[in-house]
């Protein structure tokens, strides 16, 4: 669901953390020692790490969650937060530092699932353990989700169980469109016309706030060209990709392609025009808050996240007339793997069975899931029927659906009753006309043989790739050439060969039906 906003900092720390041996060998699961009878369970406090910023009303909401968990499994839960800007540095350090915690959000492709699973950072979840301590999860999760979660034949994540699109759309302000005579935004050129008007005329509103430089990257570089990052080949940004229109299983580096060169030139053009702040690479701004608060004229994210922002704006500033627009209409899309959002247990957790029981409650206990997604009923939100909700004035202090509950998104998760109608219209259209399946859409690269090279490549991406994303390099030709050379020196050729070998075998075994 949610891709990270990165920043250029602590490169050495990232390299050390990703190449460390994490916690020795994974624990063996001894399910026989735990009891599912709450009267026999000793009290425990579970520590959980989530992404994003801690909301103002966290203590109140998670206090209620803990009360309910205490009664059901004699456990309380303490959630800690890693800000988007710190994700690429602080997340890996949780494991290399040996910090004591139990649960953590993870995702294949963009939040370290494969990297940490192969480095013994996550606890192995056996079939017996899942059946005993997470019976609702075992009952409801699809077989394909468990297959996608396997790394070397073992499961280290509980994935979500819902179909989601990671395809990026843009949130814009209708009032500004009207102000500058822009009747529609249906293409990249339309969006640039809108940005030009804002950049030239609005002193206190940026066209877009690029916290870490990742807001515009995917629609312009990847979505527009049908390129998909190979799961497991990046922790910072996709370097190895495949073409969604080519079912052969061929993979290739995006750097060196004409698409990347064109993209880098476009980002330089945007930077010169002042579409974003010059200090964006060090900014910790989220991609949605500046749009909601009126500091930016747009935001880029998946359709659900942009819809959440529109709901918040409509509640507080309806005169802004926020809209969702698709600037790459008609391009082919994939449904995200179920492992695009999930939860894992720390390999060093002292309470893995209880952590799994808590996760089962977060996923399928109505009261607990409602609390974790929307906050306090009657204060932050109220139910609409049995499967919808609407937000109340206090939702800003516990933003509905945005306090990183994505790892336990399931069939009981409610839909916003005020969600813009365009959301379902887009999704229905994508399902009918644009969705394709590719043999590598569920493939995850096993980097066991190239761990050092992968860590070095991620450092290069941070040091040389992100400045290109932000248009900070005046001589684009020189910058792209240098980036390509540094990737090669870091071991890209070796990694590419390993990825291609695995991808070819996987594509043969998983032909598109």
C-alpha positions as CSV (number, residue, x, y, z in Angstrom):
1,X,0.0,0.0,0.0
2,X,2.4,2.5,1.1
3,X,5.9,3.3,-0.6
4,X,8.6,5.1,1.5
5,X,9.8,8.6,1.4
6,X,13.6,8.4,1.7
7,X,16.4,10.9,2.5
8,X,20.1,11.2,2.0
9,X,21.6,10.6,5.4
10,X,23.5,8.1,7.5
11,X,24.7,6.1,4.5
12,X,27.4,4.3,6.4
13,X,24.9,3.2,9.1
14,X,22.7,1.8,6.4
15,X,25.5,-0.2,4.9
16,X,26.6,-1.6,8.2
17,X,23.1,-2.5,9.2
18,X,22.2,-4.3,6.0
19,X,25.4,-6.4,6.0
20,X,25.2,-7.4,9.6
21,X,24.4,-10.9,10.7
22,X,21.1,-10.3,12.4
23,X,20.5,-12.2,15.6
24,X,22.2,-15.5,14.6
25,X,19.9,-18.2,13.4
26,X,16.1,-17.9,13.6
27,X,14.4,-19.5,16.6
28,X,12.8,-22.8,16.4
29,X,9.1,-22.6,17.1
30,X,8.1,-24.4,20.2
31,X,4.3,-24.2,20.1
32,X,3.8,-26.7,22.8
33,X,4.9,-24.4,25.6
34,X,2.3,-21.7,25.1
35,X,-1.3,-21.9,26.2
36,X,-4.3,-20.4,24.4
37,X,-6.3,-20.4,27.7
38,X,-6.1,-16.7,28.8
39,X,-6.3,-17.7,32.5
40,X,-3.0,-19.6,32.2
41,X,-1.2,-16.9,30.2
42,X,1.3,-14.7,32.1
43,X,1.0,-11.0,31.4
44,X,3.2,-9.6,28.7
45,X,3.8,-6.2,27.1
46,X,4.3,-6.5,23.3
47,X,6.4,-3.9,21.5
48,X,5.5,-3.1,17.9
49,X,7.2,-0.9,15.3
50,X,5.1,0.9,12.7
51,X,5.9,3.5,10.0
52,X,4.9,7.2,10.1
53,X,4.6,9.8,12.8
54,X,3.0,9.1,16.2
55,X,-0.5,10.6,16.2
56,X,-1.6,13.0,19.0
57,X,-4.2,10.6,20.4
58,X,-2.0,7.5,20.2
59,X,-2.0,7.0,24.0
60,X,-5.8,7.1,24.3
61,X,-6.4,4.8,21.3
62,X,-3.7,2.2,22.0
63,X,-4.7,2.3,25.7
64,X,-8.1,1.1,24.7
65,X,-6.6,-1.6,22.4
66,X,-4.4,-2.8,25.3
67,X,-7.4,-3.0,27.6
68,X,-9.2,-5.3,25.2
69,X,-6.1,-7.4,24.4
70,X,-5.5,-7.7,28.1
71,X,-8.9,-9.4,28.6
72,X,-8.5,-11.6,25.6
73,X,-4.8,-12.7,25.6
74,X,-3.4,-11.0,28.8
75,X,-1.2,-8.8,26.7
76,X,-0.8,-5.1,26.2
77,X,0.7,-3.4,23.2
78,X,3.2,-0.6,22.9
79,X,3.6,0.8,19.3
80,X,6.7,2.8,18.4
81,X,6.9,4.8,15.1
82,X,9.7,5.2,12.5
83,X,9.1,8.4,10.5
84,X,9.1,8.1,6.7
85,X,12.2,10.2,6.4
86,X,14.1,7.9,8.8
87,X,12.9,4.6,7.4
88,X,15.9,3.7,5.3
89,X,18.3,4.2,8.2
90,X,16.4,3.4,11.4
91,X,14.4,0.3,10.2
92,X,17.5,-1.9,9.5
93,X,19.1,-0.7,12.7
94,X,16.3,-2.3,14.7
95,X,17.8,-5.6,13.9
96,X,21.5,-5.0,13.7
97,X,21.4,-3.3,17.1
98,X,19.6,-6.2,18.8
99,X,16.7,-4.0,20.0
100,X,14.1,-5.9,22.1
101,X,10.7,-5.8,20.3
102,X,8.1,-8.2,19.1
103,X,6.1,-7.1,16.0
104,X,7.1,-5.0,13.0
105,X,5.5,-3.8,9.8
106,X,7.2,-5.1,6.7
107,X,6.6,-5.3,2.9
108,X,8.1,-7.2,0.0
109,X,9.8,-4.8,-2.4
110,X,9.7,-1.6,-0.4
111,X,10.1,-2.3,3.4
112,X,12.8,-4.9,3.8
113,X,10.9,-8.1,3.9
114,X,13.2,-10.2,1.8
115,X,16.3,-8.6,3.2
116,X,15.5,-9.2,6.8
117,X,14.1,-12.7,6.2
118,X,17.3,-13.8,4.6
119,X,19.3,-12.2,7.3
120,X,17.5,-14.1,10.1
121,X,15.8,-10.9,11.3
122,X,12.3,-12.4,11.3
123,X,10.8,-15.3,13.2
124,X,9.8,-18.3,11.1
125,X,6.0,-18.9,11.2
126,X,5.2,-22.6,10.8
127,X,1.9,-24.0,9.7
128,X,1.3,-25.5,13.2
129,X,2.0,-22.2,14.9
130,X,-0.3,-20.2,12.6
131,X,-3.1,-22.7,13.0
132,X,-2.8,-22.7,16.8
133,X,-2.1,-19.0,17.6
134,X,-3.7,-17.2,14.6
135,X,-6.7,-19.4,13.7
136,X,-8.7,-16.7,12.0
137,X,-5.7,-15.6,10.0
138,X,-5.1,-19.2,8.9
139,X,-8.7,-19.6,8.0
140,X,-9.0,-16.4,5.9
141,X,-5.6,-16.0,4.3
142,X,-5.4,-17.3,0.7
143,X,-2.8,-20.0,-0.3
144,X,-1.3,-17.7,-2.8
145,X,-0.6,-15.1,-0.1
146,X,1.3,-17.7,2.0
147,X,3.2,-18.8,-1.2
148,X,4.2,-15.2,-1.9
149,X,5.4,-14.8,1.7
150,X,7.8,-17.8,1.4
151,X,11.5,-17.1,1.4
152,X,13.5,-20.3,0.8
153,X,10.4,-22.2,1.4
154,X,9.7,-20.7,4.8
155,X,7.1,-18.1,5.9
156,X,8.3,-15.0,7.9
157,X,5.3,-12.6,7.3
158,X,1.6,-12.6,7.8
159,X,0.5,-10.7,4.6
160,X,-2.7,-8.7,4.2
161,X,-5.5,-10.6,2.5
162,X,-7.0,-7.9,0.2
163,X,-6.4,-6.9,-3.4
164,X,-4.7,-3.5,-3.6
165,X,-3.4,-1.3,-6.4
166,X,0.0,0.4,-5.9
167,X,-0.5,2.5,-9.1
168,X,0.0,6.2,-8.4
169,X,-2.6,8.9,-8.9
170,X,-2.4,12.6,-8.1
171,X,-4.4,14.7,-5.7
172,X,-4.9,18.3,-6.9
173,X,-6.9,21.4,-5.9
174,X,-9.9,22.2,-8.0
175,X,-10.1,25.8,-6.8
176,X,-6.5,26.4,-8.1
177,X,-7.4,24.8,-11.4
178,X,-10.4,27.1,-11.8
179,X,-8.3,30.1,-10.8
180,X,-5.8,29.5,-13.6
181,X,-8.2,28.3,-16.2
182,X,-7.2,24.6,-16.2
183,X,-10.3,22.6,-17.0
184,X,-8.8,19.1,-16.7
185,X,-5.7,17.2,-15.7
186,X,-5.5,13.9,-17.7
187,X,-1.9,13.8,-18.7
188,X,1.6,14.6,-17.6
189,X,1.5,17.8,-19.8
190,X,-1.8,18.9,-18.0
191,X,-0.2,18.4,-14.6
192,X,2.9,20.4,-15.6
193,X,0.6,23.3,-16.8
194,X,-1.0,23.2,-13.4
195,X,2.4,23.2,-11.6
196,X,3.7,26.0,-13.7
197,X,0.7,28.2,-12.7
198,X,1.2,27.5,-9.0
199,X,4.9,27.9,-9.1
200,X,4.6,31.3,-10.8
201,X,1.7,32.8,-8.9
202,X,1.3,31.2,-5.4
203,X,3.9,32.5,-2.9
204,X,2.8,30.3,0.0
205,X,1.9,27.1,-1.9
206,X,4.4,24.7,-3.4
207,X,3.3,22.7,-6.5
208,X,4.4,19.6,-4.5
209,X,6.3,18.8,-1.3
210,X,8.9,16.2,-2.0
211,X,9.9,14.8,1.4
212,X,12.9,12.7,0.4
213,X,12.3,13.2,-3.3
214,X,10.0,10.3,-4.0
215,X,6.6,11.9,-4.8
216,X,6.8,12.3,-8.5
217,X,9.2,9.4,-9.2
218,X,6.8,6.6,-9.9
219,X,4.2,8.2,-12.1
220,X,6.9,9.7,-14.4
221,X,9.6,7.0,-14.3
222,X,7.8,3.7,-13.7
223,X,4.0,3.9,-14.2
224,X,4.2,5.8,-17.5
225,X,6.6,3.3,-19.0
226,X,5.1,0.1,-17.7
227,X,8.2,-0.7,-15.6
228,X,7.9,-2.6,-12.4
229,X,10.6,-2.9,-9.7
230,X,11.5,-6.6,-9.0
231,X,10.5,-7.5,-5.4
232,X,13.4,-8.0,-3.2
233,X,15.9,-6.1,-5.3
234,X,15.7,-2.8,-3.5
235,X,15.5,-1.3,-0.1
236,X,15.8,2.3,-1.3
237,X,14.6,2.5,-4.9
238,X,14.0,0.0,-7.7
239,X,17.2,-0.5,-9.7
240,X,16.3,-3.8,-11.5
241,X,12.9,-3.9,-13.3
242,X,10.8,-5.8,-15.8
243,X,8.5,-4.6,-18.5
244,X,4.9,-5.3,-17.6
245,X,4.2,-5.8,-21.4
246,X,6.9,-8.5,-21.7
247,X,6.0,-11.8,-20.2
248,X,9.3,-13.5,-21.0
249,X,10.7,-12.9,-17.5
250,X,13.5,-10.7,-18.7
251,X,14.8,-8.2,-16.1
252,X,17.2,-5.3,-16.6
253,X,18.6,-2.2,-14.8
254,X,16.5,0.9,-15.3
255,X,19.6,3.1,-15.2
256,X,21.0,3.1,-18.7
257,X,17.6,3.0,-20.4
258,X,16.3,5.9,-22.5
259,X,13.3,6.1,-20.1
260,X,15.6,6.9,-17.2
261,X,17.5,9.5,-19.1
262,X,14.3,11.2,-20.1
263,X,13.0,11.0,-16.6
264,X,16.2,12.5,-15.1
265,X,16.0,15.4,-17.6
266,X,12.4,16.0,-16.7
267,X,13.1,16.1,-12.9
268,X,15.9,18.6,-13.5
269,X,13.4,20.8,-15.5
270,X,11.0,20.6,-12.6
271,X,13.6,21.5,-10.0
272,X,14.7,24.6,-12.0
273,X,11.1,25.7,-12.4
274,X,10.7,25.5,-8.6
275,X,8.2,22.7,-8.4
276,X,9.6,21.7,-5.0
277,X,11.9,23.0,-2.3
278,X,15.7,22.9,-2.8
279,X,16.1,21.2,0.6
280,X,13.7,18.4,-0.2
281,X,16.4,15.7,0.0
282,X,16.7,16.3,3.7
283,X,13.1,17.0,4.4
284,X,11.0,14.7,6.6
285,X,7.7,16.1,5.3
286,X,5.2,13.4,4.5
287,X,3.6,13.3,1.1
288,X,0.0,13.9,2.4
289,X,0.2,16.4,5.3
290,X,1.4,19.4,3.2
291,X,-1.5,18.8,0.8
292,X,-4.0,18.5,3.6
293,X,-2.7,21.6,5.3
294,X,-2.6,23.8,2.2
295,X,1.2,24.0,1.9
296,X,1.2,22.1,-1.4
297,X,-1.0,22.1,-4.5
298,X,-0.8,18.3,-4.9
299,X,0.2,15.0,-3.6
300,X,1.1,11.7,-5.2
301,X,0.3,8.3,-3.8
302,X,-1.9,5.2,-4.4
303,X,-5.6,5.9,-4.9
304,X,-6.7,4.9,-1.3
305,X,-4.2,7.3,0.3
306,X,-5.0,10.2,-1.9
307,X,-8.7,9.5,-1.2
308,X,-8.1,9.7,2.5
309,X,-6.5,13.1,2.0
310,X,-9.4,14.3,-0.1
311,X,-11.8,13.3,2.7
312,X,-9.8,15.3,5.2
313,X,-9.7,18.4,3.0
314,X,-13.4,18.2,2.2
315,X,-14.1,18.2,5.9
316,X,-11.9,21.2,6.7
317,X,-11.6,23.1,3.5
318,X,-14.3,22.1,1.0
319,X,-13.8,25.3,-0.9
320,X,-10.5,23.9,-2.1
321,X,-12.5,21.4,-4.2
322,X,-9.9,18.6,-4.1
323,X,-9.8,16.0,-6.9
324,X,-8.1,12.8,-7.8
325,X,-6.5,12.7,-11.3
326,X,-4.8,10.0,-13.3
327,X,-2.0,11.4,-15.5
328,X,-1.2,8.0,-17.1
329,X,-4.6,6.9,-18.2
330,X,-4.8,3.5,-19.9
331,X,-1.4,2.2,-18.9
332,X,-1.3,-1.5,-17.9
333,X,-1.3,-2.2,-14.1
334,X,-0.8,-5.1,-11.8
335,X,-2.6,-5.8,-8.5
336,X,-0.1,-5.6,-5.7
337,X,1.2,-8.9,-4.2
338,X,-0.4,-9.6,-0.8
339,X,3.0,-9.2,0.6
340,X,3.0,-5.5,-0.3
341,X,1.8,-4.9,3.3
342,X,2.2,-7.3,6.2
343,X,3.5,-7.9,9.7
344,X,6.4,-10.0,10.9
345,X,7.7,-11.1,14.3
346,X,11.2,-10.2,15.4
347,X,13.4,-13.3,15.5
348,X,14.5,-12.3,19.0
349,X,11.0,-11.8,20.3
350,X,10.6,-13.3,23.8
351,X,6.8,-13.7,23.1
352,X,6.4,-14.9,19.5
353,X,3.2,-16.9,20.2
354,X,1.5,-14.0,22.0
355,X,2.6,-11.6,19.3
356,X,0.9,-13.9,16.7
357,X,-2.3,-14.0,18.9
358,X,-2.2,-10.2,19.1
359,X,-1.9,-10.0,15.3
360,X,-4.9,-12.3,14.9
361,X,-6.9,-9.9,17.0
362,X,-5.7,-6.8,15.0
363,X,-6.8,-8.6,11.8
364,X,-10.2,-10.1,12.7
365,X,-11.5,-8.8,16.1
366,X,-14.0,-6.1,15.1
367,X,-13.5,-3.8,18.1
368,X,-9.7,-4.0,18.1
369,X,-9.4,-3.5,14.3
370,X,-11.7,-0.6,14.4
371,X,-9.7,1.1,17.1
372,X,-6.4,0.6,15.3
373,X,-7.8,1.8,11.9
374,X,-10.0,4.7,13.0
375,X,-9.5,5.5,16.7
376,X,-12.2,6.0,19.4
377,X,-15.8,5.5,18.2
378,X,-17.8,8.6,18.8
379,X,-14.7,10.8,19.0
380,X,-12.6,10.1,15.9
381,X,-15.2,8.3,13.8
382,X,-18.6,6.6,13.8
383,X,-19.9,3.5,12.0
384,X,-22.1,3.7,8.9
385,X,-23.9,0.4,8.6
386,X,-21.8,-2.7,9.2
387,X,-18.9,-2.1,6.8
388,X,-18.4,1.6,6.5
389,X,-17.3,4.6,8.6
390,X,-17.3,8.3,8.6
391,X,-14.8,10.6,10.4
392,X,-15.5,13.1,13.1
393,X,-13.8,16.4,13.9
394,X,-11.1,14.7,16.1
395,X,-9.9,12.4,13.3
396,X,-6.9,14.7,12.7
397,X,-5.5,13.5,16.0
398,X,-5.7,9.8,14.9
399,X,-6.0,9.9,11.1
400,X,-8.4,7.2,9.9
401,X,-6.5,4.4,8.1
402,X,-3.2,6.3,8.3
403,X,-1.7,5.1,11.5
404,X,0.1,2.3,9.7
405,X,-2.6,-0.4,10.1
406,X,-1.9,-1.6,6.6
407,X,-0.2,-4.8,7.8
408,X,-3.5,-6.1,9.1
409,X,-5.8,-4.9,6.3
410,X,-8.4,-7.7,5.9
411,X,-11.9,-8.5,4.8
412,X,-13.4,-6.8,7.8
413,X,-11.8,-3.5,7.2
414,X,-14.4,-0.8,6.7
415,X,-14.6,1.6,3.8
416,X,-15.0,5.4,4.2
417,X,-18.6,6.3,3.6
418,X,-17.4,9.7,2.3
419,X,-14.8,8.2,0.0
420,X,-15.0,10.1,-3.3
421,X,-17.0,8.1,-5.9
422,X,-14.1,8.5,-8.3
423,X,-12.1,5.9,-6.3
424,X,-14.4,3.0,-7.1
425,X,-14.8,4.3,-10.6
426,X,-11.1,4.2,-11.2
427,X,-10.6,0.8,-9.6
428,X,-13.5,-0.7,-11.5
429,X,-12.1,0.7,-14.7
430,X,-8.6,-0.6,-14.0
431,X,-10.0,-4.1,-13.2
432,X,-12.0,-4.1,-16.4
433,X,-9.6,-2.5,-18.9
434,X,-6.0,-2.2,-17.6
435,X,-5.1,-5.0,-15.2
436,X,-2.7,-7.6,-16.5
437,X,-0.9,-10.5,-14.9
438,X,2.8,-11.1,-15.3
439,X,4.8,-14.2,-14.3
440,X,7.0,-12.0,-12.0
441,X,4.3,-10.2,-10.2
442,X,4.5,-12.6,-7.3
443,X,8.3,-13.2,-7.6
444,X,10.6,-12.1,-4.7
445,X,14.3,-12.2,-5.2
446,X,16.4,-14.2,-2.8
447,X,19.6,-12.1,-2.3
448,X,21.4,-14.6,-0.1
449,X,24.3,-14.9,-2.6
450,X,24.7,-11.1,-3.2
451,X,24.0,-9.5,0.2
452,X,27.1,-7.3,0.2
453,X,26.5,-6.2,-3.3
454,X,22.9,-5.3,-2.5
455,X,23.9,-3.2,0.5
456,X,26.5,-1.4,-1.7
457,X,23.9,-0.8,-4.4
458,X,21.4,0.7,-2.0
459,X,24.1,3.1,-0.7
460,X,24.8,4.2,-4.3
461,X,21.1,4.7,-4.9
462,X,20.9,7.0,-1.9
463,X,24.0,8.9,-2.7
464,X,23.7,9.2,-6.5
465,X,20.2,8.3,-7.4
466,X,18.1,10.4,-5.1
467,X,19.8,13.7,-6.2
468,X,18.8,12.8,-9.8
469,X,15.2,12.2,-8.6
470,X,15.2,15.7,-7.3
471,X,16.8,17.4,-10.2
472,X,19.8,18.5,-8.1
473,X,22.3,17.5,-10.7
474,X,22.8,20.3,-13.3
475,X,24.7,18.2,-15.8
476,X,22.2,15.3,-16.2
477,X,24.3,13.4,-18.7
478,X,27.3,13.4,-16.4
479,X,25.1,12.6,-13.4
480,X,23.4,9.6,-15.1
481,X,26.8,8.3,-16.4
482,X,28.3,8.6,-12.9
483,X,25.3,6.8,-11.3
484,X,25.6,4.0,-13.8
485,X,29.3,3.6,-13.1
486,X,28.9,3.6,-9.4
487,X,26.2,0.9,-9.6
488,X,28.5,-1.2,-11.7
489,X,31.3,-0.8,-9.2
490,X,29.0,-1.8,-6.4
491,X,28.3,-5.1,-8.1
492,X,25.2,-4.5,-10.2
493,X,26.3,-7.0,-12.9
494,X,26.6,-9.8,-10.4
495,X,23.3,-9.0,-8.8
496,X,21.6,-8.7,-12.3
497,X,22.9,-12.2,-13.3
498,X,21.6,-13.7,-10.0
499,X,18.2,-12.0,-10.4
500,X,17.8,-13.1,-14.0
501,X,18.6,-16.7,-13.1
502,X,16.0,-16.8,-10.4
503,X,13.4,-14.8,-12.4
504,X,13.8,-17.1,-15.5
505,X,13.2,-20.2,-13.3
506,X,10.3,-18.6,-11.6
507,X,8.7,-17.4,-14.9
508,X,8.9,-20.9,-16.3
509,X,7.2,-22.3,-13.2
510,X,4.5,-19.6,-13.0
511,X,3.2,-19.0,-16.6
512,X,0.5,-16.4,-17.0
513,X,-2.9,-18.2,-17.2
